[in-house]
Amino acid sequence: MGNKETEHDEEFTPKGALAFFIVLMVFFSVVWFAMYFELLGRV
């Protein structure tokens, strides 16, 4: 049992945290580009 727990711990990937980070980066990219193109339109 100890070996299985150790292997499981080594293979653990924080999928929820990675998904949250990716969603956050996409959100900030959309906001940044929206502001960028809004400012370009004013020139």
For each residue, the residues with C-beta under 8 A, 3 or more apart:
1: 4 5
2: 5 6
3: 6 7
4: 1 7 8
5: 1 2 8 9
6: 2 3 9 10
7: 3 4 10 11
8: 4 5 11 12
9: 5 6 12
10: 6 7
11: 7 8
12: 8 9
13: 18
14: 17 18
15: 18 19
16: 19 20
17: 14 20 21
18: 13 14 15 21 22
19: 15 16 22 23
20: 16 17 23 24
21: 17 18 24 25
22: 18 19 25 26
23: 19 20 26 27
24: 20 21 27 28
25: 21 22 28 29
26: 22 23 29 30
27: 23 24 30 31
28: 24 25 31 32
29: 25 26 32 33
30: 26 27 33 34
31: 27 28 34 35
32: 28 29 35 36
33: 29 30 36 37
34: 30 31 37 38
35: 31 32 38 39
36: 32 33 39 40
37: 33 34 40 41
38: 34 35 41 42
39: 35 36 42 43
40: 36 37 43
41: 37 38
42: 38 39
43: 39 40
